[in-house]
């Protein structure tokens, strides 16, 4: 039945059907006092798996405002702080000499409280591109750029690399497609990320991941190959926001 649907569906429609899956992960921003263990417990995810997906070698070095990808969930949760924040630690008790020194100093005139500076706005991936959100899936010369070229429209970029070159995940996420049923792409891998982003890797000689696999940024997912039309070896790479293709260069470092 599935093979019949694949044969009857136009490539673009089939591609959109693949991208219509529900979100399968979010980014949690680490706040003061939060630990990887408590984050994992709150989201009911194995701590070791969370560390592997996010390439966290030492959970004790988790930093405030660091973004941690949480697979398999759709909403942020309130993670309680379990470690005292240095910013709210009490000042050490004054010694006798320091108190005496303080007493000799004349009282300073009361200062008017300065107006609090507005907090810097956080980057919203849904409203504008952010450089470095994704990493390069492979290093090579860009053979075709995003957009219209010579009466042909490219939904992504094509990176010239030797056949068999390692292809890595551009961001952490879940593999929602791994196969060769979509015409024109050869062996294809599609990874779903948070905020309705998808990354697409086509023309592969061999796919190294399966559907429903969770991958971390930089994990090897395929070996590059050649396009079905017989052109030179290359990797077809797309970034999509929902079902719309966006220029990958705007999101790469």
C-alpha positions as a Markdown table, in Angstrom:
| # | Residue | x | y | z |
|---|---|---|---|---|
| 1 | Unk | 0.0 | 0.0 | 0.0 |
| 2 | Unk | 2.8 | 2.4 | 0.9 |
| 3 | Unk | 4.7 | 1.7 | -2.3 |
| 4 | Unk | 1.5 | 2.4 | -4.3 |
| 5 | Unk | 1.0 | 5.8 | -2.5 |
| 6 | Unk | 4.7 | 6.7 | -3.2 |
| 7 | Unk | 4.3 | 5.9 | -6.9 |
| 8 | Unk | 1.1 | 8.0 | -7.3 |
| 9 | Unk | 2.3 | 11.0 | -5.3 |
| 10 | Unk | 4.2 | 13.8 | -7.1 |
| 11 | Unk | 7.7 | 14.3 | -5.6 |
| 12 | Unk | 6.8 | 17.7 | -4.1 |
| 13 | Unk | 3.6 | 16.4 | -2.5 |
| 14 | Unk | 5.4 | 13.4 | -1.1 |
| 15 | Unk | 8.1 | 15.7 | 0.3 |
| 16 | Unk | 5.5 | 17.8 | 2.0 |
| 17 | Unk | 3.8 | 14.8 | 3.5 |
| 18 | Unk | 7.1 | 13.8 | 5.1 |
| 19 | Unk | 7.5 | 17.3 | 6.6 |
| 20 | Unk | 4.0 | 17.3 | 8.0 |
| 21 | Unk | 5.0 | 15.2 | 11.1 |
| 22 | Unk | 4.4 | 16.7 | 14.6 |
| 23 | Unk | 7.2 | 18.4 | 16.3 |
| 24 | Unk | 9.5 | 16.0 | 18.1 |
| 25 | Unk | 11.8 | 18.1 | 20.2 |
| 26 | Unk | 12.4 | 21.5 | 21.7 |
| 27 | Unk | 15.4 | 23.6 | 23.0 |
| 28 | Unk | 15.5 | 24.2 | 26.8 |
| 29 | Unk | 17.5 | 27.2 | 27.9 |
| 30 | Unk | 19.5 | 26.5 | 31.0 |
| 31 | Unk | 18.8 | 28.8 | 33.9 |
| 32 | Unk | 20.8 | 29.5 | 37.1 |
| 33 | Unk | 20.9 | 26.5 | 39.4 |
| 34 | Unk | 19.7 | 23.9 | 36.8 |
| 35 | Unk | 21.6 | 20.7 | 36.3 |
| 36 | Unk | 21.6 | 18.3 | 33.4 |
| 37 | Unk | 20.3 | 15.6 | 35.8 |
| 38 | Unk | 17.3 | 17.7 | 36.9 |
| 39 | Unk | 16.6 | 18.7 | 33.3 |
| 40 | Unk | 16.6 | 15.1 | 32.2 |
| 41 | Unk | 14.4 | 14.1 | 35.2 |
| 42 | Unk | 11.9 | 16.9 | 34.5 |
| 43 | Unk | 11.5 | 15.9 | 30.8 |
| 44 | Unk | 11.7 | 12.2 | 31.5 |
| 45 | Unk | 14.7 | 11.7 | 29.2 |
| 46 | Unk | 17.8 | 9.6 | 30.0 |
| 47 | Unk | 20.6 | 11.8 | 31.2 |
| 48 | Unk | 23.3 | 10.0 | 29.3 |
| 49 | Unk | 21.2 | 10.1 | 26.1 |
| 50 | Unk | 20.7 | 13.9 | 26.6 |
| 51 | Unk | 24.4 | 14.4 | 27.1 |
| 52 | Unk | 25.2 | 12.4 | 24.0 |
| 53 | Unk | 22.7 | 14.2 | 21.7 |
| 54 | Unk | 24.0 | 17.6 | 22.8 |
| 55 | Unk | 27.7 | 16.6 | 22.9 |
| 56 | Unk | 28.0 | 17.4 | 26.6 |
| 57 | Unk | 31.1 | 15.7 | 27.8 |
| 58 | Unk | 31.0 | 17.1 | 31.4 |
| 59 | Unk | 27.5 | 17.7 | 32.8 |
| 60 | Unk | 29.1 | 19.7 | 35.6 |
| 61 | Unk | 30.2 | 22.3 | 33.1 |
| 62 | Unk | 26.6 | 23.2 | 32.0 |
| 63 | Unk | 26.4 | 27.0 | 31.4 |
| 64 | Unk | 23.6 | 29.4 | 32.1 |
| 65 | Unk | 21.7 | 30.3 | 28.8 |
| 66 | Unk | 23.1 | 27.2 | 27.1 |
| 67 | Unk | 20.5 | 25.6 | 24.9 |
| 68 | Unk | 19.9 | 21.9 | 25.4 |
| 69 | Unk | 17.9 | 19.9 | 22.8 |
| 70 | Unk | 15.2 | 17.8 | 24.4 |
| 71 | Unk | 14.0 | 15.0 | 22.0 |
| 72 | Unk | 10.5 | 13.7 | 22.0 |
| 73 | Unk | 8.7 | 16.6 | 23.7 |
| 74 | Unk | 6.6 | 19.5 | 22.4 |
| 75 | Unk | 6.4 | 21.9 | 25.3 |
| 76 | Unk | 8.9 | 23.6 | 27.7 |
| 77 | Unk | 8.6 | 22.5 | 31.3 |
| 78 | Unk | 9.6 | 24.2 | 34.6 |
| 79 | Unk | 12.9 | 22.8 | 35.8 |
| 80 | Unk | 13.5 | 23.5 | 39.5 |
| 81 | Unk | 16.9 | 24.9 | 40.5 |
| 82 | Unk | 18.9 | 22.4 | 42.5 |
| 83 | Unk | 22.3 | 24.2 | 42.8 |
| 84 | Unk | 22.7 | 27.5 | 44.7 |
| 85 | Unk | 23.4 | 30.4 | 42.2 |
| 86 | Unk | 26.6 | 32.2 | 42.9 |
| 87 | Unk | 24.9 | 35.5 | 42.2 |
| 88 | Unk | 22.6 | 35.2 | 45.2 |
| 89 | Unk | 25.1 | 33.7 | 47.6 |
| 90 | Unk | 25.4 | 35.6 | 50.9 |
| 91 | Unk | 28.4 | 38.0 | 51.4 |
| 92 | Unk | 30.9 | 36.7 | 53.9 |
| 93 | Unk | 30.7 | 38.0 | 57.5 |
| 94 | Unk | 32.8 | 41.1 | 58.2 |
| 95 | Unk | 35.7 | 40.8 | 60.5 |
| 96 | Unk | 36.2 | 43.2 | 63.5 |
| 97 | Unk | 38.9 | 45.2 | 61.6 |
| 98 | Unk | 36.7 | 45.5 | 58.5 |
| 99 | Unk | 33.7 | 46.7 | 60.6 |
| 100 | Unk | 35.9 | 49.3 | 62.3 |
| 101 | Unk | 37.3 | 50.5 | 58.9 |
| 102 | Unk | 33.7 | 50.8 | 57.6 |
| 103 | Unk | 32.6 | 52.8 | 60.7 |
| 104 | Unk | 35.4 | 55.4 | 60.1 |
| 105 | Unk | 34.2 | 56.1 | 56.6 |
| 106 | Unk | 31.8 | 59.0 | 56.2 |
| 107 | Unk | 28.3 | 58.0 | 55.1 |
| 108 | Unk | 27.8 | 58.4 | 51.4 |
| 109 | Unk | 24.9 | 60.4 | 50.2 |
| 110 | Unk | 22.0 | 58.3 | 49.1 |
| 111 | Unk | 22.1 | 57.8 | 45.4 |
| 112 | Unk | 19.1 | 57.7 | 43.2 |
| 113 | Unk | 18.5 | 54.3 | 41.8 |
| 114 | Unk | 19.5 | 54.1 | 38.2 |
| 115 | Unk | 16.9 | 53.0 | 35.7 |
| 116 | Unk | 17.1 | 49.3 | 34.9 |
| 117 | Unk | 18.3 | 48.5 | 31.5 |
| 118 | Unk | 15.9 | 46.6 | 29.4 |
| 119 | Unk | 16.8 | 43.0 | 28.9 |
| 120 | Unk | 18.3 | 42.2 | 25.5 |
| 121 | Unk | 15.7 | 40.5 | 23.3 |
| 122 | Unk | 16.2 | 36.8 | 22.7 |
| 123 | Unk | 16.7 | 35.6 | 19.2 |
| 124 | Unk | 13.5 | 34.2 | 17.7 |
| 125 | Unk | 14.3 | 31.6 | 15.1 |
| 126 | Unk | 10.7 | 31.9 | 13.8 |
| 127 | Unk | 11.1 | 35.6 | 12.9 |
| 128 | Unk | 14.6 | 36.0 | 11.5 |
| 129 | Unk | 17.7 | 33.8 | 10.5 |
| 130 | Unk | 20.4 | 33.2 | 13.0 |
| 131 | Unk | 24.0 | 32.6 | 11.8 |
| 132 | Unk | 25.5 | 29.4 | 13.3 |
| 133 | Unk | 22.2 | 27.8 | 14.2 |
| 134 | Unk | 23.3 | 24.9 | 11.9 |
| 135 | Unk | 26.7 | 23.6 | 11.1 |
| 136 | Unk | 28.0 | 22.6 | 7.7 |
| 137 | Unk | 27.0 | 19.0 | 6.9 |
| 138 | Unk | 30.2 | 18.6 | 4.8 |
| 139 | Unk | 33.0 | 20.9 | 3.6 |
| 140 | Unk | 33.4 | 21.6 | -0.1 |
| 141 | Unk | 32.8 | 24.0 | -2.9 |
| 142 | Unk | 29.3 | 25.3 | -3.4 |
| 143 | Unk | 28.4 | 24.1 | -6.9 |
| 144 | Unk | 24.8 | 25.6 | -6.9 |
| 145 | Unk | 23.5 | 28.3 | -4.7 |
| 146 | Unk | 20.0 | 28.7 | -3.2 |
| 147 | Unk | 17.4 | 30.3 | -5.5 |
| 148 | Unk | 17.0 | 30.8 | -9.3 |
| 149 | Unk | 20.0 | 30.0 | -11.6 |
| 150 | Unk | 19.9 | 29.5 | -15.3 |
| 151 | Unk | 16.2 | 29.1 | -15.4 |
| 152 | Unk | 16.3 | 26.5 | -12.6 |
| 153 | Unk | 15.2 | 26.9 | -9.0 |
| 154 | Unk | 17.3 | 25.4 | -6.3 |
| 155 | Unk | 15.5 | 24.7 | -3.0 |
| 156 | Unk | 18.9 | 24.3 | -1.2 |
| 157 | Unk | 22.6 | 24.3 | -2.0 |
| 158 | Unk | 24.8 | 21.7 | -3.6 |
| 159 | Unk | 28.2 | 21.1 | -2.0 |
| 160 | Unk | 30.9 | 19.4 | -4.2 |
| 161 | Unk | 32.5 | 16.6 | -2.2 |
| 162 | Unk | 34.1 | 13.3 | -3.2 |
| 163 | Unk | 31.9 | 10.2 | -3.2 |
| 164 | Unk | 31.9 | 8.6 | 0.2 |
| 165 | Unk | 32.5 | 11.8 | 2.2 |
| 166 | Unk | 31.1 | 11.8 | 5.7 |
| 167 | Unk | 27.9 | 13.8 | 6.0 |
| 168 | Unk | 26.9 | 15.0 | 9.5 |
| 169 | Unk | 23.7 | 16.3 | 11.1 |
| 170 | Unk | 23.7 | 20.1 | 10.9 |
| 171 | Unk | 21.7 | 20.3 | 14.2 |
| 172 | Unk | 20.3 | 17.9 | 16.8 |
| 173 | Unk | 17.0 | 16.4 | 16.0 |
| 174 | Unk | 15.0 | 13.3 | 15.0 |
| 175 | Unk | 15.3 | 11.4 | 11.7 |
| 176 | Unk | 11.8 | 11.5 | 10.1 |
| 177 | Unk | 12.8 | 10.1 | 6.7 |
| 178 | Unk | 15.6 | 7.8 | 5.4 |
| 179 | Unk | 15.1 | 6.2 | 2.1 |
| 180 | Unk | 15.1 | 6.7 | -1.7 |
| 181 | Unk | 11.4 | 6.9 | -2.5 |
| 182 | Unk | 11.3 | 10.6 | -3.3 |
| 183 | Unk | 12.3 | 11.0 | -7.0 |
| 184 | Unk | 15.2 | 13.2 | -7.8 |
| 185 | Unk | 17.0 | 13.0 | -4.4 |
| 186 | Unk | 18.5 | 9.6 | -4.5 |
| 187 | Unk | 19.2 | 8.3 | -1.0 |
| 188 | Unk | 17.7 | 11.0 | 1.2 |
| 189 | Unk | 17.7 | 11.8 | 4.9 |
| 190 | Unk | 15.4 | 14.4 | 6.6 |
| 191 | Unk | 16.0 | 15.5 | 10.2 |
| 192 | Unk | 13.4 | 17.4 | 12.2 |
| 193 | Unk | 14.6 | 20.0 | 14.6 |
| 194 | Unk | 12.9 | 22.3 | 17.1 |
| 195 | Unk | 10.9 | 25.4 | 16.1 |
| 196 | Unk | 9.6 | 23.7 | 13.0 |
| 197 | Unk | 13.0 | 23.5 | 11.2 |
| 198 | Unk | 14.0 | 20.6 | 9.0 |
| 199 | Unk | 17.3 | 19.8 | 7.3 |
| 200 | Unk | 17.5 | 17.7 | 4.1 |
| 201 | Unk | 20.5 | 15.7 | 2.9 |
| 202 | Unk | 20.2 | 14.2 | -0.6 |
| 203 | Unk | 22.3 | 12.3 | -3.3 |
| 204 | Unk | 23.7 | 10.1 | -0.6 |
| 205 | Unk | 25.7 | 7.0 | -1.5 |
| 206 | Unk | 24.6 | 5.4 | 1.7 |
| 207 | Unk | 22.3 | 6.5 | 4.6 |
| 208 | Unk | 23.7 | 5.6 | 8.0 |
| 209 | Unk | 20.6 | 6.4 | 10.1 |
| 210 | Unk | 17.0 | 5.1 | 10.2 |
| 211 | Unk | 13.6 | 6.7 | 10.8 |
| 212 | Unk | 13.0 | 7.7 | 14.4 |
| 213 | Unk | 16.7 | 7.8 | 15.3 |
| 214 | Unk | 17.8 | 10.8 | 17.4 |
| 215 | Unk | 21.0 | 12.5 | 16.3 |
| 216 | Unk | 23.2 | 15.1 | 17.8 |
| 217 | Unk | 24.8 | 18.0 | 16.0 |
| 218 | Unk | 27.8 | 16.7 | 14.1 |
| 219 | Unk | 26.8 | 13.0 | 14.2 |
| 220 | Unk | 27.5 | 11.1 | 11.0 |
| 221 | Unk | 24.3 | 10.3 | 9.2 |
| 222 | Unk | 25.3 | 9.5 | 5.6 |
| 223 | Unk | 28.0 | 9.1 | 3.0 |
| 224 | Unk | 27.8 | 11.4 | 0.1 |
| 225 | Unk | 27.2 | 10.2 | -3.4 |
| 226 | Unk | 26.2 | 11.3 | -6.9 |
| 227 | Unk | 22.9 | 12.7 | -8.2 |
| 228 | Unk | 20.5 | 10.4 | -10.1 |
| 229 | Unk | 21.1 | 12.4 | -13.2 |
| 230 | Unk | 24.8 | 11.4 | -13.3 |
| 231 | Unk | 26.4 | 14.8 | -12.4 |
| 232 | Unk | 29.6 | 14.9 | -10.4 |
| 233 | Unk | 29.7 | 13.8 | -6.7 |
| 234 | Unk | 28.0 | 16.3 | -4.4 |
| 235 | Unk | 25.7 | 16.7 | -1.4 |
| 236 | Unk | 22.2 | 18.3 | -1.8 |
| 237 | Unk | 21.5 | 20.2 | 1.4 |
| 238 | Unk | 18.3 | 22.1 | 2.4 |
| 239 | Unk | 17.0 | 23.9 | 5.4 |
| 240 | Unk | 13.2 | 24.3 | 5.7 |
| 241 | Unk | 11.1 | 26.3 | 8.0 |
| 242 | Unk | 7.9 | 24.3 | 8.1 |
| 243 | Unk | 7.3 | 23.4 | 4.4 |
| 244 | Unk | 9.1 | 26.4 | 3.0 |
| 245 | Unk | 12.7 | 26.2 | 1.8 |
| 246 | Unk | 15.0 | 28.9 | 3.2 |
| 247 | Unk | 18.5 | 29.9 | 2.2 |
| 248 | Unk | 20.9 | 27.6 | 4.2 |
| 249 | Unk | 23.7 | 30.2 | 4.0 |
| 250 | Unk | 21.8 | 32.5 | 6.4 |
| 251 | Unk | 21.8 | 29.8 | 9.1 |
| 252 | Unk | 25.3 | 28.4 | 8.6 |
| 253 | Unk | 28.4 | 29.8 | 10.4 |
